Amino acid sequence: MSPFKLQRPKWIPRWLNIPLLIFVGFVVVLLFFGDNNYMRINKYRSEINDLKSQIKNNLDSAAMYEAKTNELNTDNESLERLVREKYGMKRINEEVFITDIP
């Protein structure tokens, strides 16, 4: 054995040793400075939640449009009403008066 023994300085606590410091440093590097850091994971998680809500809204609107299309394909009266109101079409020999009353 060598006559000189390394002693820890008095200002370093007894429970603090080198393997613990290395482990804590490794965890800090992984959490804050790595490619998959904590901030990036939170950002991706919020983007995923936003995209899921957009998907839900789009599915709801797609179902609404599909129901309207189905209604127009099956019901001739609703199709005629839509064509008359939206596109201003009329039957032959029919007079249509459009007024702008609020």
C-alpha positions, 0 to 999 in steps of 0.5 A, a space after each residue: 500500500 502506498 503511504 498516501 491515502 486520498 481522503 475526501 475534503 471536509 466540505 463534501 458530505 459523506 454520502 456523496 461519492 463518485 458513482 452517485 455523482 456520475 449517475 446523477 450527471 448521466 440522468 441530468 444529461 439524458 433528461 435535459 440535453 439528449 436527443 429525447 429530452 424531457 422538453 421535446 417529449 412534452 412538445 411531441 405529446 402536446 402535438 399528438 393531443 392537438 392532432 388527435 382533437 383535429 382528427 376527432 373534429 374532422 371525423 365528426 364533420 365527415 360524418 355530417 357531410 356523409 349524412 347530408 350527401 346520403 339525404 340528398 341522394 335519397 330524398 328528391 324534395 330536399 335536393 329540389 329545395 337545396 337547388 332552388 334556395 342555393 342556386 336559384 334554379 326554377 322549373 320551366 314556366 315558373 316565376 320566382 320573386 326574390 326579395 331582400 327582407 331582413 
